[in-house]
Amino acid sequence: MYEVLLFENEEYTLTLDVTSGSSDLAVYVFKPTFSWGSRTYMDWKANNAAGGGDESLTFTADSTGYYGIAIINENASPANYTIGVVENASRISPTGLDGAEVSRTR
């Protein structure tokens, strides 16, 4: 199980990159309010690729807090993988910037 701090009303993309092996990996994301249970109680999931395939999902955090990420090996085959979670750029284009570079700091 992994945890990542996410911020309310921000859109994120989670990627699961299988770097070697043939595991059929699934990724499950749980909100900060989740404290126990099984993967059937997940808030978001990605399990579309076959063995050795990468997974990704995009979602919007509805609260600020530590979100749980579970990686499940569906076929018990060995694999190495990396996980990435990135905050997506604003979905609303700002006006009046005339191509100026915009940065954001938290």
Jmol script that loads the backbone (N, CA, C; Angstrom):
load data "model"
ATOM      1  N   MET A   1       0.853  -1.176   0.000  1.00  0.00           N
ATOM      2  CA  MET A   1       0.000   0.000   0.000  1.00  0.00           C
ATOM      3  C   MET A   1       0.894   1.232   0.000  1.00  0.00           C
ATOM      4  N   TYR A   2       0.521   2.208  -0.804  1.00  0.00           N
ATOM      5  CA  TYR A   2       1.242   3.470  -0.875  1.00  0.00           C
ATOM      6  C   TYR A   2       0.289   4.592  -0.471  1.00  0.00           C
ATOM      7  N   GLU A   3       0.841   5.735  -0.095  1.00  0.00           N
ATOM      8  CA  GLU A   3       0.037   6.915   0.215  1.00  0.00           C
ATOM      9  C   GLU A   3       0.608   8.112  -0.521  1.00  0.00           C
ATOM     10  N   VAL A   4      -0.289   9.026  -0.903  1.00  0.00           N
ATOM     11  CA  VAL A   4       0.139  10.255  -1.560  1.00  0.00           C
ATOM     12  C   VAL A   4      -0.781  11.387  -1.104  1.00  0.00           C
ATOM     13  N   LEU A   5      -0.187  12.548  -0.818  1.00  0.00           N
ATOM     14  CA  LEU A   5      -0.955  13.717  -0.402  1.00  0.00           C
ATOM     15  C   LEU A   5      -1.516  14.401  -1.648  1.00  0.00           C
ATOM     16  N   LEU A   6      -2.844  14.505  -1.713  1.00  0.00           N
ATOM     17  CA  LEU A   6      -3.523  15.160  -2.829  1.00  0.00           C
ATOM     18  C   LEU A   6      -4.383  16.295  -2.288  1.00  0.00           C
ATOM     19  N   PHE A   7      -4.709  17.248  -3.176  1.00  0.00           N
ATOM     20  CA  PHE A   7      -5.420  18.449  -2.762  1.00  0.00           C
ATOM     21  C   PHE A   7      -6.811  18.518  -3.382  1.00  0.00           C
ATOM     22  N   GLU A   8      -7.750  18.991  -2.584  1.00  0.00           N
ATOM     23  CA  GLU A   8      -9.155  19.092  -2.968  1.00  0.00           C
ATOM     24  C   GLU A   8      -9.337  19.827  -4.289  1.00  0.00           C
ATOM     25  N   ASN A   9     -10.240  19.299  -5.115  1.00  0.00           N
ATOM     26  CA  ASN A   9     -10.655  19.868  -6.397  1.00  0.00           C
ATOM     27  C   ASN A   9      -9.551  19.910  -7.450  1.00  0.00           C
ATOM     28  N   GLU A  10      -8.474  19.167  -7.236  1.00  0.00           N
ATOM     29  CA  GLU A  10      -7.413  19.078  -8.242  1.00  0.00           C
ATOM     30  C   GLU A  10      -7.561  17.757  -8.997  1.00  0.00           C
ATOM     31  N   GLU A  11      -7.293  17.818 -10.299  1.00  0.00           N
ATOM     32  CA  GLU A  11      -7.352  16.613 -11.119  1.00  0.00           C
ATOM     33  C   GLU A  11      -5.962  15.995 -11.193  1.00  0.00           C
ATOM     34  N   TYR A  12      -5.905  14.680 -11.048  1.00  0.00           N
ATOM     35  CA  TYR A  12      -4.642  13.946 -11.046  1.00  0.00           C
ATOM     36  C   TYR A  12      -4.698  12.805 -12.049  1.00  0.00           C
ATOM     37  N   THR A  13      -3.532  12.450 -12.570  1.00  0.00           N
ATOM     38  CA  THR A  13      -3.391  11.251 -13.376  1.00  0.00           C
ATOM     39  C   THR A  13      -2.385  10.342 -12.686  1.00  0.00           C
ATOM     40  N   LEU A  14      -2.808   9.117 -12.444  1.00  0.00           N
ATOM     41  CA  LEU A  14      -1.960   8.096 -11.841  1.00  0.00           C
ATOM     42  C   LEU A  14      -1.542   7.148 -12.956  1.00  0.00           C
ATOM     43  N   THR A  15      -0.244   6.850 -13.037  1.00  0.00           N
ATOM     44  CA  THR A  15       0.240   5.891 -14.026  1.00  0.00           C
ATOM     45  C   THR A  15       0.954   4.748 -13.322  1.00  0.00           C
ATOM     46  N   LEU A  16       0.738   3.578 -13.822  1.00  0.00           N
ATOM     47  CA  LEU A  16       1.400   2.369 -13.351  1.00  0.00           C
ATOM     48  C   LEU A  16       2.122   1.798 -14.562  1.00  0.00           C
ATOM     49  N   ASP A  17       3.439   1.906 -14.560  1.00  0.00           N
ATOM     50  CA  ASP A  17       4.263   1.509 -15.694  1.00  0.00           C
ATOM     51  C   ASP A  17       4.982   0.207 -15.360  1.00  0.00           C
ATOM     52  N   VAL A  18       4.630  -0.846 -16.071  1.00  0.00           N
ATOM     53  CA  VAL A  18       5.300  -2.134 -15.883  1.00  0.00           C
ATOM     54  C   VAL A  18       6.608  -2.076 -16.668  1.00  0.00           C
ATOM     55  N   THR A  19       7.723  -2.043 -15.952  1.00  0.00           N
ATOM     56  CA  THR A  19       9.030  -1.883 -16.598  1.00  0.00           C
ATOM     57  C   THR A  19       9.619  -3.211 -17.053  1.00  0.00           C
ATOM     58  N   SER A  20       9.197  -4.313 -16.461  1.00  0.00           N
ATOM     59  CA  SER A  20       9.613  -5.643 -16.909  1.00  0.00           C
ATOM     60  C   SER A  20       8.668  -6.672 -16.298  1.00  0.00           C
ATOM     61  N   GLY A  21       8.553  -7.804 -16.969  1.00  0.00           N
ATOM     62  CA  GLY A  21       7.707  -8.875 -16.458  1.00  0.00           C
ATOM     63  C   GLY A  21       6.357  -8.914 -17.135  1.00  0.00           C
ATOM     64  N   SER A  22       5.553  -9.891 -16.720  1.00  0.00           N
ATOM     65  CA  SER A  22       4.261 -10.112 -17.371  1.00  0.00           C
ATOM     66  C   SER A  22       3.084 -10.087 -16.396  1.00  0.00           C
ATOM     67  N   SER A  23       3.270  -9.467 -15.254  1.00  0.00           N
ATOM     68  CA  SER A  23       2.167  -9.374 -14.286  1.00  0.00           C
ATOM     69  C   SER A  23       1.001  -8.596 -14.851  1.00  0.00           C
ATOM     70  N   ASP A  24      -0.187  -9.052 -14.526  1.00  0.00           N
ATOM     71  CA  ASP A  24      -1.412  -8.306 -14.824  1.00  0.00           C
ATOM     72  C   ASP A  24      -1.708  -7.484 -13.575  1.00  0.00           C
ATOM     73  N   LEU A  25      -1.209  -6.251 -13.534  1.00  0.00           N
ATOM     74  CA  LEU A  25      -1.353  -5.413 -12.346  1.00  0.00           C
ATOM     75  C   LEU A  25      -2.598  -4.545 -12.432  1.00  0.00           C
ATOM     76  N   ALA A  26      -3.248  -4.366 -11.311  1.00  0.00           N
ATOM     77  CA  ALA A  26      -4.399  -3.472 -11.185  1.00  0.00           C
ATOM     78  C   ALA A  26      -4.050  -2.438 -10.119  1.00  0.00           C
ATOM     79  N   VAL A  27      -4.596  -1.247 -10.270  1.00  0.00           N
ATOM     80  CA  VAL A  27      -4.347  -0.187  -9.294  1.00  0.00           C
ATOM     81  C   VAL A  27      -5.690   0.270  -8.730  1.00  0.00           C
ATOM     82  N   TYR A  28      -5.728   0.424  -7.415  1.00  0.00           N
ATOM     83  CA  TYR A  28      -6.931   0.859  -6.700  1.00  0.00           C
ATOM     84  C   TYR A  28      -6.575   2.082  -5.863  1.00  0.00           C
ATOM     85  N   VAL A  29      -7.431   3.095  -5.897  1.00  0.00           N
ATOM     86  CA  VAL A  29      -7.199   4.324  -5.137  1.00  0.00           C
ATOM     87  C   VAL A  29      -8.331   4.487  -4.125  1.00  0.00           C
ATOM     88  N   PHE A  30      -7.941   4.858  -2.908  1.00  0.00           N
ATOM     89  CA  PHE A  30      -8.886   5.008  -1.800  1.00  0.00           C
ATOM     90  C   PHE A  30      -8.811   6.412  -1.230  1.00  0.00           C
ATOM     91  N   LYS A  31      -9.962   6.991  -0.920  1.00  0.00           N
ATOM     92  CA  LYS A  31     -10.016   8.327  -0.317  1.00  0.00           C
ATOM     93  C   LYS A  31      -9.431   8.309   1.095  1.00  0.00           C
ATOM     94  N   PRO A  32      -9.051   9.495   1.601  1.00  0.00           N
ATOM     95  CA  PRO A  32      -8.469   9.573   2.952  1.00  0.00           C
ATOM     96  C   PRO A  32      -9.390   9.057   4.051  1.00  0.00           C
ATOM     97  N   THR A  33     -10.683   9.058   3.833  1.00  0.00           N
ATOM     98  CA  THR A  33     -11.632   8.621   4.861  1.00  0.00           C
ATOM     99  C   THR A  33     -11.697   7.104   4.979  1.00  0.00           C
ATOM    100  N   PHE A  34     -11.101   6.384   4.036  1.00  0.00           N
ATOM    101  CA  PHE A  34     -11.111   4.918   4.054  1.00  0.00           C
ATOM    102  C   PHE A  34     -10.059   4.416   5.028  1.00  0.00           C
ATOM    103  N   SER A  35     -10.441   3.566   5.967  1.00  0.00           N
ATOM    104  CA  SER A  35      -9.464   3.095   6.956  1.00  0.00           C
ATOM    105  C   SER A  35      -9.296   1.580   6.979  1.00  0.00           C
ATOM    106  N   TRP A  36     -10.220   0.820   6.406  1.00  0.00           N
ATOM    107  CA  TRP A  36     -10.089  -0.625   6.382  1.00  0.00           C
ATOM    108  C   TRP A  36     -11.030  -1.191   5.335  1.00  0.00           C
ATOM    109  N   GLY A  37     -10.797  -2.431   4.950  1.00  0.00           N
ATOM    110  CA  GLY A  37     -11.669  -3.108   4.002  1.00  0.00           C
ATOM    111  C   GLY A  37     -10.886  -3.725   2.861  1.00  0.00           C
ATOM    112  N   SER A  38     -11.603  -4.062   1.806  1.00  0.00           N
ATOM    113  CA  SER A  38     -10.976  -4.719   0.664  1.00  0.00           C
ATOM    114  C   SER A  38     -11.030  -3.826  -0.573  1.00  0.00           C
ATOM    115  N   ARG A  39     -10.452  -4.310  -1.655  1.00  0.00           N
ATOM    116  CA  ARG A  39     -10.423  -3.519  -2.884  1.00  0.00           C
ATOM    117  C   ARG A  39     -11.813  -3.264  -3.460  1.00  0.00           C
ATOM    118  N   THR A  40     -12.800  -4.014  -3.034  1.00  0.00           N
ATOM    119  CA  THR A  40     -14.159  -3.766  -3.530  1.00  0.00           C
ATOM    120  C   THR A  40     -14.701  -2.423  -3.037  1.00  0.00           C
ATOM    121  N   TYR A  41     -14.040  -1.828  -2.052  1.00  0.00           N
ATOM    122  CA  TYR A  41     -14.472  -0.535  -1.515  1.00  0.00           C
ATOM    123  C   TYR A  41     -13.670   0.630  -2.096  1.00  0.00           C
ATOM    124  N   MET A  42     -12.954   0.400  -3.194  1.00  0.00           N
ATOM    125  CA  MET A  42     -12.125   1.449  -3.791  1.00  0.00           C
ATOM    126  C   MET A  42     -12.991   2.595  -4.311  1.00  0.00           C
ATOM    127  N   ASP A  43     -12.339   3.750  -4.489  1.00  0.00           N
ATOM    128  CA  ASP A  43     -13.028   4.902  -5.057  1.00  0.00           C
ATOM    129  C   ASP A  43     -12.750   5.028  -6.553  1.00  0.00           C
ATOM    130  N   TRP A  44     -11.556   4.611  -6.990  1.00  0.00           N
ATOM    131  CA  TRP A  44     -11.198   4.588  -8.412  1.00  0.00           C
ATOM    132  C   TRP A  44     -10.330   3.377  -8.657  1.00  0.00           C
ATOM    133  N   LYS A  45     -10.393   2.836  -9.885  1.00  0.00           N
ATOM    134  CA  LYS A  45      -9.531   1.707 -10.217  1.00  0.00           C
ATOM    135  C   LYS A  45      -9.179   1.727 -11.695  1.00  0.00           C
ATOM    136  N   ALA A  46      -8.068   1.060 -12.009  1.00  0.00           N
ATOM    137  CA  ALA A  46      -7.667   0.825 -13.396  1.00  0.00           C
ATOM    138  C   ALA A  46      -7.194  -0.616 -13.468  1.00  0.00           C
ATOM    139  N   ASN A  47      -7.826  -1.374 -14.341  1.00  0.00           N
ATOM    140  CA  ASN A  47      -7.454  -2.774 -14.555  1.00  0.00           C
ATOM    141  C   ASN A  47      -7.884  -3.162 -15.963  1.00  0.00           C
ATOM    142  N   ASN A  48      -7.329  -2.471 -16.944  1.00  0.00           N
ATOM    143  CA  ASN A  48      -7.745  -2.673 -18.325  1.00  0.00           C
ATOM    144  C   ASN A  48      -6.722  -3.409 -19.172  1.00  0.00           C
ATOM    145  N   ALA A  49      -5.445  -3.303 -18.836  1.00  0.00           N
ATOM    146  CA  ALA A  49      -4.384  -3.898 -19.649  1.00  0.00           C
ATOM    147  C   ALA A  49      -4.205  -5.376 -19.307  1.00  0.00           C
ATOM    148  N   ALA A  50      -3.703  -6.107 -20.252  1.00  0.00           N
ATOM    149  CA  ALA A  50      -3.377  -7.521 -20.026  1.00  0.00           C
ATOM    150  C   ALA A  50      -2.021  -7.613 -19.324  1.00  0.00           C
ATOM    151  N   GLY A  51      -1.548  -8.814 -19.103  1.00  0.00           N
ATOM    152  CA  GLY A  51      -0.266  -9.029 -18.444  1.00  0.00           C
ATOM    153  C   GLY A  51       0.856  -8.246 -19.099  1.00  0.00           C
ATOM    154  N   GLY A  52       1.645  -7.549 -18.284  1.00  0.00           N
ATOM    155  CA  GLY A  52       2.752  -6.745 -18.779  1.00  0.00           C
ATOM    156  C   GLY A  52       2.356  -5.371 -19.265  1.00  0.00           C
ATOM    157  N   GLY A  53       1.057  -5.083 -19.273  1.00  0.00           N
ATOM    158  CA  GLY A  53       0.569  -3.790 -19.763  1.00  0.00           C
ATOM    159  C   GLY A  53       0.533  -2.733 -18.678  1.00  0.00           C
ATOM    160  N   ASP A  54       0.601  -1.482 -19.101  1.00  0.00           N
ATOM    161  CA  ASP A  54       0.554  -0.344 -18.180  1.00  0.00           C
ATOM    162  C   ASP A  54      -0.893   0.041 -17.889  1.00  0.00           C
ATOM    163  N   GLU A  55      -1.104   0.682 -16.757  1.00  0.00           N
ATOM    164  CA  GLU A  55      -2.432   1.174 -16.371  1.00  0.00           C
ATOM    165  C   GLU A  55      -2.340   2.664 -16.088  1.00  0.00           C
ATOM    166  N   SER A  56      -3.440   3.371 -16.290  1.00  0.00           N
ATOM    167  CA  SER A  56      -3.516   4.780 -15.890  1.00  0.00           C
ATOM    168  C   SER A  56      -4.957   5.131 -15.599  1.00  0.00           C
ATOM    169  N   LEU A  57      -5.125   6.137 -14.763  1.00  0.00           N
ATOM    170  CA  LEU A  57      -6.456   6.645 -14.500  1.00  0.00           C
ATOM    171  C   LEU A  57      -6.366   8.105 -14.100  1.00  0.00           C
ATOM    172  N   THR A  58      -7.411   8.846 -14.440  1.00  0.00           N
ATOM    173  CA  THR A  58      -7.500  10.262 -14.117  1.00  0.00           C
ATOM    174  C   THR A  58      -8.709  10.464 -13.213  1.00  0.00           C
ATOM    175  N   PHE A  59      -8.523  11.240 -12.153  1.00  0.00           N
ATOM    176  CA  PHE A  59      -9.605  11.470 -11.200  1.00  0.00           C
ATOM    177  C   PHE A  59      -9.395  12.821 -10.528  1.00  0.00           C
ATOM    178  N   THR A  60     -10.454  13.324  -9.905  1.00  0.00           N
ATOM    179  CA  THR A  60     -10.402  14.585  -9.167  1.00  0.00           C
ATOM    180  C   THR A  60     -10.543  14.293  -7.676  1.00  0.00           C
ATOM    181  N   ALA A  61      -9.583  14.756  -6.904  1.00  0.00           N
ATOM    182  CA  ALA A  61      -9.630  14.574  -5.451  1.00  0.00           C
ATOM    183  C   ALA A  61     -10.757  15.441  -4.885  1.00  0.00           C
ATOM    184  N   ASP A  62     -11.610  14.860  -4.062  1.00  0.00           N
ATOM    185  CA  ASP A  62     -12.720  15.637  -3.512  1.00  0.00           C
ATOM    186  C   ASP A  62     -12.441  16.187  -2.119  1.00  0.00           C
ATOM    187  N   SER A  63     -11.235  15.903  -1.603  1.00  0.00           N
ATOM    188  CA  SER A  63     -10.817  16.474  -0.323  1.00  0.00           C
ATOM    189  C   SER A  63      -9.289  16.447  -0.270  1.00  0.00           C
ATOM    190  N   THR A  64      -8.718  17.258   0.606  1.00  0.00           N
ATOM    191  CA  THR A  64      -7.276  17.253   0.792  1.00  0.00           C
ATOM    192  C   THR A  64      -6.928  16.190   1.824  1.00  0.00           C
ATOM    193  N   GLY A  65      -5.937  15.380   1.528  1.00  0.00           N
ATOM    194  CA  GLY A  65      -5.528  14.348   2.465  1.00  0.00           C
ATOM    195  C   GLY A  65      -4.678  13.300   1.791  1.00  0.00           C
ATOM    196  N   TYR A  66      -4.333  12.285   2.559  1.00  0.00           N
ATOM    197  CA  TYR A  66      -3.508  11.194   2.058  1.00  0.00           C
ATOM    198  C   TYR A  66      -4.402  10.107   1.461  1.00  0.00           C
ATOM    199  N   TYR A  67      -4.247   9.885   0.167  1.00  0.00           N
ATOM    200  CA  TYR A  67      -5.013   8.880  -0.561  1.00  0.00           C
ATOM    201  C   TYR A  67      -4.191   7.590  -0.607  1.00  0.00           C
ATOM    202  N   GLY A  68      -4.857   6.461  -0.415  1.00  0.00           N
ATOM    203  CA  GLY A  68      -4.195   5.168  -0.463  1.00  0.00           C
ATOM    204  C   GLY A  68      -4.179   4.617  -1.879  1.00  0.00           C
ATOM    205  N   ILE A  69      -3.064   3.997  -2.252  1.00  0.00           N
ATOM    206  CA  ILE A  69      -2.930   3.372  -3.569  1.00  0.00           C
ATOM    207  C   ILE A  69      -2.513   1.922  -3.341  1.00  0.00           C
ATOM    208  N   ALA A  70      -3.329   1.004  -3.818  1.00  0.00           N
ATOM    209  CA  ALA A  70      -3.012  -0.421  -3.714  1.00  0.00           C
ATOM    210  C   ALA A  70      -2.731  -0.971  -5.102  1.00  0.00           C
ATOM    211  N   ILE A  71      -1.647  -1.724  -5.233  1.00  0.00           N
ATOM    212  CA  ILE A  71      -1.302  -2.403  -6.479  1.00  0.00           C
ATOM    213  C   ILE A  71      -1.532  -3.890  -6.251  1.00  0.00           C
ATOM    214  N   ILE A  72      -2.366  -4.486  -7.089  1.00  0.00           N
ATOM    215  CA  ILE A  72      -2.719  -5.899  -6.948  1.00  0.00           C
ATOM    216  C   ILE A  72      -2.204  -6.664  -8.170  1.00  0.00           C
ATOM    217  N   ASN A  73      -1.512  -7.757  -7.915  1.00  0.00           N
ATOM    218  CA  ASN A  73      -1.028  -8.638  -8.975  1.00  0.00           C
ATOM    219  C   ASN A  73      -2.116  -9.682  -9.232  1.00  0.00           C
ATOM    220  N   GLU A  74      -2.804  -9.558 -10.361  1.00  0.00           N
ATOM    221  CA  GLU A  74      -3.961 -10.412 -10.650  1.00  0.00           C
ATOM    222  C   GLU A  74      -3.590 -11.806 -11.149  1.00  0.00           C
ATOM    223  N   ASN A  75      -2.359 -12.004 -11.637  1.00  0.00           N
ATOM    224  CA  ASN A  75      -2.018 -13.319 -12.183  1.00  0.00           C
ATOM    225  C   ASN A  75      -0.777 -13.952 -11.547  1.00  0.00           C
ATOM    226  N   ALA A  76      -0.272 -13.388 -10.472  1.00  0.00           N
ATOM    227  CA  ALA A  76       0.854 -13.939  -9.702  1.00  0.00           C
ATOM    228  C   ALA A  76       2.133 -14.108 -10.515  1.00  0.00           C
ATOM    229  N   SER A  77       2.272 -13.377 -11.621  1.00  0.00           N
ATOM    230  CA  SER A  77       3.512 -13.396 -12.399  1.00  0.00           C
ATOM    231  C   SER A  77       4.431 -12.292 -11.901  1.00  0.00           C
ATOM    232  N   PRO A  78       5.747 -12.492 -12.019  1.00  0.00           N
ATOM    233  CA  PRO A  78       6.678 -11.459 -11.539  1.00  0.00           C
ATOM    234  C   PRO A  78       6.711 -10.240 -12.457  1.00  0.00           C
ATOM    235  N   ALA A  79       6.998  -9.088 -11.850  1.00  0.00           N
ATOM    236  CA  ALA A  79       7.135  -7.852 -12.626  1.00  0.00           C
ATOM    237  C   ALA A  79       7.778  -6.776 -11.771  1.00  0.00           C
ATOM    238  N   ASN A  80       8.374  -5.807 -12.434  1.00  0.00           N
ATOM    239  CA  ASN A  80       8.837  -4.576 -11.801  1.00  0.00           C
ATOM    240  C   ASN A  80       7.969  -3.454 -12.353  1.00  0.00           C
ATOM    241  N   TYR A  81       7.716  -2.445 -11.520  1.00  0.00           N
ATOM    242  CA  TYR A  81       6.852  -1.354 -11.966  1.00  0.00           C
ATOM    243  C   TYR A  81       7.226  -0.058 -11.267  1.00  0.00           C
ATOM    244  N   THR A  82       6.775   1.026 -11.862  1.00  0.00           N
ATOM    245  CA  THR A  82       6.879   2.341 -11.231  1.00  0.00           C
ATOM    246  C   THR A  82       5.489   2.954 -11.195  1.00  0.00           C
ATOM    247  N   ILE A  83       5.269   3.787 -10.174  1.00  0.00           N
ATOM    248  CA  ILE A  83       3.992   4.479 -10.008  1.00  0.00           C
ATOM    249  C   ILE A  83       4.264   5.973 -10.096  1.00  0.00           C
ATOM    250  N   GLY A  84       3.407   6.683 -10.789  1.00  0.00           N
ATOM    251  CA  GLY A  84       3.508   8.137 -10.853  1.00  0.00           C
ATOM    252  C   GLY A  84       2.149   8.769 -10.623  1.00  0.00           C
ATOM    253  N   VAL A  85       2.134   9.860  -9.882  1.00  0.00           N
ATOM    254  CA  VAL A  85       0.903  10.632  -9.681  1.00  0.00           C
ATOM    255  C   VAL A  85       1.249  12.084  -9.975  1.00  0.00           C
ATOM    256  N   VAL A  86       0.594  12.666 -10.969  1.00  0.00           N
ATOM    257  CA  VAL A  86       0.862  14.050 -11.330  1.00  0.00           C
ATOM    258  C   VAL A  86      -0.424  14.861 -11.298  1.00  0.00           C
ATOM    259  N   GLU A  87      -0.271  16.104 -10.877  1.00  0.00           N
ATOM    260  CA  GLU A  87      -1.397  17.036 -10.901  1.00  0.00           C
ATOM    261  C   GLU A  87      -1.502  17.561 -12.327  1.00  0.00           C
ATOM    262  N   ASN A  88      -2.676  17.447 -12.907  1.00  0.00           N
ATOM    263  CA  ASN A  88      -2.880  17.911 -14.273  1.00  0.00           C
ATOM    264  C   ASN A  88      -2.973  19.427 -14.311  1.00  0.00           C
ATOM    265  N   ALA A  89      -2.640  20.001 -15.456  1.00  0.00           N
ATOM    266  CA  ALA A  89      -2.763  21.452 -15.633  1.00  0.00           C
ATOM    267  C   ALA A  89      -4.228  21.839 -15.491  1.00  0.00           C
ATOM    268  N   SER A  90      -4.433  23.073 -15.154  1.00  0.00           N
ATOM    269  CA  SER A  90      -5.794  23.578 -14.991  1.00  0.00           C
ATOM    270  C   SER A  90      -6.614  23.271 -16.230  1.00  0.00           C
ATOM    271  N   ARG A  91      -7.840  22.854 -16.026  1.00  0.00           N
ATOM    272  CA  ARG A  91      -8.731  22.558 -17.140  1.00  0.00           C
ATOM    273  C   ARG A  91      -9.380  23.821 -17.679  1.00  0.00           C
ATOM    274  N   ILE A  92      -9.197  24.940 -17.005  1.00  0.00           N
ATOM    275  CA  ILE A  92      -9.752  26.218 -17.455  1.00  0.00           C
ATOM    276  C   ILE A  92      -8.602  27.068 -17.961  1.00  0.00           C
ATOM    277  N   SER A  93      -8.693  27.515 -19.188  1.00  0.00           N
ATOM    278  CA  SER A  93      -7.624  28.335 -19.756  1.00  0.00           C
ATOM    279  C   SER A  93      -7.751  29.761 -19.239  1.00  0.00           C
ATOM    280  N   PRO A  94      -6.701  30.289 -18.595  1.00  0.00           N
ATOM    281  CA  PRO A  94      -6.760  31.671 -18.128  1.00  0.00           C
ATOM    282  C   PRO A  94      -6.747  32.623 -19.316  1.00  0.00           C
ATOM    283  N   THR A  95      -7.415  33.754 -19.166  1.00  0.00           N
ATOM    284  CA  THR A  95      -7.458  34.737 -20.249  1.00  0.00           C
ATOM    285  C   THR A  95      -6.584  35.927 -19.898  1.00  0.00           C
ATOM    286  N   GLY A  96      -6.156  36.648 -20.907  1.00  0.00           N
ATOM    287  CA  GLY A  96      -5.391  37.858 -20.694  1.00  0.00           C
ATOM    288  C   GLY A  96      -3.924  37.643 -20.408  1.00  0.00           C
ATOM    289  N   LEU A  97      -3.423  36.425 -20.617  1.00  0.00           N
ATOM    290  CA  LEU A  97      -2.024  36.159 -20.318  1.00  0.00           C
ATOM    291  C   LEU A  97      -1.126  36.334 -21.540  1.00  0.00           C
ATOM    292  N   ASP A  98      -1.702  36.329 -22.734  1.00  0.00           N
ATOM    293  CA  ASP A  98      -0.946  36.541 -23.971  1.00  0.00           C
ATOM    294  C   ASP A  98       0.298  35.676 -24.034  1.00  0.00           C
ATOM    295  N   GLY A  99       0.174  34.403 -23.731  1.00  0.00           N
ATOM    296  CA  GLY A  99       1.287  33.465 -23.838  1.00  0.00           C
ATOM    297  C   GLY A  99       2.301  33.535 -22.716  1.00  0.00           C
ATOM    298  N   ALA A 100       2.012  34.287 -21.651  1.00  0.00           N
ATOM    299  CA  ALA A 100       2.953  34.389 -20.528  1.00  0.00           C
ATOM    300  C   ALA A 100       3.056  33.043 -19.817  1.00  0.00           C
ATOM    301  N   GLU A 101       4.221  32.764 -19.288  1.00  0.00           N
ATOM    302  CA  GLU A 101       4.425  31.533 -18.531  1.00  0.00           C
ATOM    303  C   GLU A 101       3.772  31.678 -17.175  1.00  0.00           C
ATOM    304  N   VAL A 102       3.058  30.621 -16.773  1.00  0.00           N
ATOM    305  CA  VAL A 102       2.355  30.626 -15.488  1.00  0.00           C
ATOM    306  C   VAL A 102       2.961  29.536 -14.618  1.00  0.00           C
ATOM    307  N   SER A 103       3.268  29.846 -13.380  1.00  0.00           N
ATOM    308  CA  SER A 103       3.755  28.823 -12.468  1.00  0.00           C
ATOM    309  C   SER A 103       2.848  28.776 -11.256  1.00  0.00           C
ATOM    310  N   ARG A 104       2.888  27.658 -10.572  1.00  0.00           N
ATOM    311  CA  ARG A 104       2.032  27.484  -9.401  1.00  0.00           C
ATOM    312  C   ARG A 104       2.867  26.906  -8.282  1.00  0.00           C
ATOM    313  N   THR A 105       2.717  27.466  -7.106  1.00  0.00           N
ATOM    314  CA  THR A 105       3.444  26.996  -5.938  1.00  0.00           C
ATOM    315  C   THR A 105       2.451  26.680  -4.836  1.00  0.00           C
ATOM    316  N   ARG A 106       2.697  25.579  -4.153  1.00  0.00           N
ATOM    317  CA  ARG A 106       1.877  25.207  -2.978  1.00  0.00           C
ATOM    318  C   ARG A 106       2.732  25.320  -1.770  1.00  0.00           C
TER     319      ARG A 106
END
end "model"
wireframe off; spacefill off
backbone 0.3
color backbone group
